[in-house]
C-alpha cells in the first residue's frame, strides 16, 4: 500500500469516528460555508498533523494554539467555516472549530476544487518594474519566487502608506503580522510578490515591516502559466 493510500485509510477511520461523535453538536448560529481558496499549511502545523496521524490512535481533531487560531481569523476563516488544504499529496477538507480544526473529508488533490491559494504560492511572475534596492548587512537579500496574500487589513495599511509617500513606501507591521511572514520562511531582506487592488507589487521584508520596492498595474505584468504548488 503506497503512502497516499495508507494516509487516506487512516483519515477515513479518524473522520468517521469524529462524525459519529459530533453529528448532534452543530451550532446553527455559526457560518458553515466553505471558503473559496486553499489554505497553505505552515511547516510547523504540517508537523503537528503528521504527529497526530502517525500516533497509535490517529485523530482528525487538531488543537491549535492562540497564534494559529488568530492567523485563520486574520484571513477571515471563521469558526465552523470549512476550507481546503493539503498534506502528503492529499487534499483535506477541514472545519475550523473553537478549539482548533477538524478534518471532515480527504481525497486525492486532483479531485479538489478551489479558486486560489492563500497565504503563499509559487509564481512565475515577471514585472517591468525595477527590482534595484539597497542592501543591508546581516539581511538575507534573496529573491523568493512566491506571491504572498496579505489580509485585507494589511492591504489597507499598504495602500494608505503609499498615498502618504509614493517614492519610498515603508510600512510598519505589528508583531503578529511579522510573525505570519516569519512562519512561512520570509526573512528580513527577502523580496517577494504580492497582488491586490489591480496592482502587482514587489515587496521587501524589513526588520520593522515591509517596503514596497516597486509596483505596476496588472496589464503591465506578464505572468507565465503555472500550477499552484505547496512550499
C-alpha positions as CSV (number, residue, x, y, z in Angstrom):
1,X,0.0,0.0,0.0
2,X,1.6,3.3,-1.0
3,X,1.8,6.3,1.3
4,X,-1.2,8.2,-0.2
5,X,-3.5,5.2,0.2
6,X,-2.2,4.5,3.7
7,X,-2.9,8.1,4.8
8,X,-6.4,8.1,3.2
9,X,-7.2,4.9,5.1
10,X,-6.1,6.5,8.4
11,X,-8.1,9.6,7.7
12,X,-11.2,7.6,6.7
13,X,-11.2,5.9,10.1
14,X,-10.4,9.1,12.0
15,X,-13.0,11.2,10.3
16,X,-15.7,8.6,10.7
17,X,-15.2,8.5,14.4
18,X,-15.5,12.2,14.7
19,X,-18.6,12.4,12.5
20,X,-20.4,9.8,14.7
21,X,-19.4,11.5,18.0
22,X,-20.2,15.1,16.9
23,X,-23.1,14.9,14.5
24,X,-25.5,16.4,17.0
25,X,-23.2,19.3,18.1
26,X,-23.6,21.6,15.1
27,X,-24.1,25.3,16.1
28,X,-26.8,26.9,14.0
29,X,-25.5,30.4,14.7
30,X,-22.2,29.7,13.0
31,X,-21.3,30.1,9.4
32,X,-20.8,26.6,7.9
33,X,-19.8,27.7,4.4
34,X,-16.6,26.6,2.7
35,X,-14.1,29.4,1.8
36,X,-13.2,29.5,-1.9
37,X,-9.5,29.2,-1.6
38,X,-7.0,26.6,-0.5
39,X,-5.2,27.4,2.8
40,X,-1.4,26.5,2.8
41,X,-0.3,24.9,6.0
42,X,2.9,26.2,7.6
43,X,5.7,23.6,8.2
44,X,5.0,23.6,12.0
45,X,1.3,22.9,11.5
46,X,2.1,20.1,9.0
47,X,4.3,18.5,11.5
48,X,1.6,18.7,14.2
49,X,-0.9,17.0,11.8
50,X,1.7,14.4,10.8
51,X,2.3,13.6,14.5
52,X,-1.5,13.1,15.1
53,X,-1.9,10.8,12.0
54,X,1.2,8.7,13.0
55,X,0.1,8.2,16.6
56,X,-1.3,4.9,17.8
57,X,-4.8,6.5,18.0
58,X,-4.9,8.8,14.9
59,X,-7.5,11.5,15.2
60,X,-8.9,14.1,12.8
61,X,-9.2,16.7,15.6
62,X,-6.2,19.1,15.7
63,X,-5.8,21.5,18.5
64,X,-4.5,25.0,17.6
65,X,-2.7,27.5,19.8
66,X,-3.9,31.1,20.0
67,X,-1.5,32.2,17.3
68,X,-2.7,29.6,14.8
69,X,-6.3,30.5,15.6
70,X,-5.7,34.2,15.2
71,X,-4.0,33.6,11.9
72,X,-7.1,31.9,10.4
73,X,-9.3,34.7,11.7
74,X,-6.9,37.2,10.2
75,X,-7.7,35.7,6.8
76,X,-11.4,35.6,7.5
77,X,-11.7,31.9,8.2
78,X,-14.3,31.9,10.9
79,X,-15.2,29.2,13.4
80,X,-17.3,26.5,11.6
81,X,-16.0,27.6,8.2
82,X,-14.6,24.8,6.1
83,X,-11.5,25.2,3.9
84,X,-9.3,23.0,1.7
85,X,-5.7,22.3,2.5
86,X,-3.1,19.7,1.5
87,X,-0.7,17.3,3.3
88,X,1.2,14.3,1.9
89,X,-0.3,14.8,-1.5
90,X,-3.8,14.6,-0.2
91,X,-6.5,17.3,-0.2
92,X,-8.2,17.8,3.2
93,X,-11.5,19.4,3.7
94,X,-11.1,21.0,7.2
95,X,-13.6,22.7,9.5
96,X,-12.4,25.3,11.9
97,X,-13.6,24.8,15.5
98,X,-13.5,26.9,18.6
99,X,-10.5,24.8,19.8
100,X,-8.7,24.2,16.5
101,X,-9.7,22.3,13.4
102,X,-11.3,19.0,12.4
103,X,-10.6,17.1,9.2
104,X,-14.0,16.2,7.8
105,X,-13.0,14.7,4.4
106,X,-9.9,13.6,2.5
107,X,-9.4,12.9,-1.2
108,X,-6.7,13.0,-3.8
109,X,-5.6,16.5,-4.7
110,X,-6.7,16.1,-8.3
111,X,-10.3,16.0,-7.1
112,X,-10.1,19.2,-5.1
113,X,-11.8,22.4,-6.3
114,X,-10.8,26.0,-5.2
115,X,-10.2,29.3,-6.9
116,X,-6.9,30.4,-5.3
117,X,-4.2,29.5,-2.7
118,X,-3.6,31.6,0.4
119,X,-1.4,33.0,2.0
120,X,1.5,31.9,-0.2
121,X,2.0,30.3,-3.5
122,X,4.8,29.8,-6.1
123,X,4.6,32.2,-9.0
124,X,6.3,32.7,-12.4
125,X,5.7,36.5,-12.5
126,X,7.8,39.0,-14.5
127,X,7.3,42.6,-13.8
128,X,8.6,45.6,-15.8
129,X,9.1,47.4,-12.5
130,X,12.7,47.8,-11.3
131,X,13.9,45.5,-8.5
132,X,17.0,47.5,-7.6
133,X,17.3,48.4,-3.9
134,X,19.9,48.9,-1.3
135,X,21.3,46.1,0.7
136,X,21.6,45.9,4.5
137,X,24.3,44.0,6.3
138,X,23.1,40.9,8.1
139,X,19.9,40.5,6.0
140,X,19.2,37.7,3.5
141,X,18.6,39.5,0.2
142,X,17.3,36.5,-1.7
143,X,14.5,36.9,-4.2
144,X,11.7,34.5,-3.4
145,X,9.6,33.2,-6.4
146,X,6.4,33.4,-4.3
147,X,3.3,35.5,-4.3
148,X,2.1,36.5,-0.8
149,X,-1.5,37.3,0.0
150,X,-1.8,40.0,2.6
151,X,-5.0,40.2,4.7
152,X,-7.5,42.9,3.9
153,X,-6.4,44.9,6.9
154,X,-2.7,44.8,5.9
155,X,-3.6,45.6,2.3
156,X,-5.4,48.7,3.5
157,X,-2.3,49.7,5.6
158,X,-0.1,49.4,2.5
159,X,-2.4,51.5,0.3
160,X,-2.6,54.2,3.0
161,X,1.2,54.2,3.3
162,X,1.6,54.6,-0.5
163,X,-0.8,57.5,-0.5
164,X,1.3,59.3,2.1
165,X,4.6,58.7,0.4
166,X,4.8,57.4,-3.2
167,X,8.6,57.5,-3.5
168,X,9.7,55.2,-0.7
169,X,6.9,53.3,1.0
170,X,7.9,51.8,4.3
171,X,5.1,50.0,6.1
172,X,5.3,49.1,9.7
173,X,3.9,45.7,10.6
174,X,2.8,44.7,14.1
175,X,4.4,41.7,15.8
176,X,1.6,39.4,14.7
177,X,1.8,40.4,11.0
178,X,5.5,39.9,11.1
179,X,5.2,36.5,12.8
180,X,3.0,35.2,9.9
181,X,5.7,36.1,7.3
182,X,8.3,34.5,9.5
183,X,6.3,31.3,9.9
184,X,6.4,30.8,6.2
185,X,10.1,31.5,5.9
186,X,10.1,35.1,4.8
187,X,13.1,36.9,6.4
188,X,14.3,40.4,6.6
189,X,15.9,41.4,3.2
190,X,13.9,38.9,1.2
191,X,11.8,40.2,-1.7
192,X,8.6,38.6,-3.0
193,X,5.5,39.4,-4.9
194,X,2.0,40.4,-3.8
195,X,-1.1,41.3,-5.8
196,X,-4.2,43.2,-4.8
197,X,-6.4,46.1,-5.9
198,X,-5.4,45.8,-9.5
199,X,-1.7,46.0,-8.9
200,X,1.3,43.7,-8.7
201,X,3.9,44.6,-6.0
202,X,7.5,43.7,-5.4
203,X,7.9,43.7,-1.6
204,X,11.0,43.6,0.6
205,X,10.7,42.4,4.1
206,X,12.4,44.8,6.6
207,X,13.2,44.5,10.2
208,X,10.2,46.7,11.1
209,X,7.8,45.6,8.5
210,X,7.9,45.8,4.7
211,X,9.0,48.1,1.9
212,X,7.2,48.5,-1.4
213,X,10.1,48.3,-3.8
214,X,8.0,48.7,-6.9
215,X,4.5,48.2,-8.3
216,X,2.8,48.1,-11.6
217,X,-0.8,47.8,-12.9
218,X,-1.7,44.2,-13.8
219,X,-2.0,44.9,-17.5
220,X,1.8,45.8,-17.5
221,X,2.7,42.5,-15.8
222,X,3.3,39.3,-17.7
223,X,2.6,36.1,-15.9
224,X,3.8,32.7,-17.2
225,X,1.4,29.8,-16.8
226,X,1.9,27.8,-13.6
227,X,0.2,25.4,-11.2
228,X,-0.3,26.1,-7.6
229,X,2.3,24.3,-5.5
230,X,3.0,23.8,-1.8
231,X,6.1,25.1,-0.3
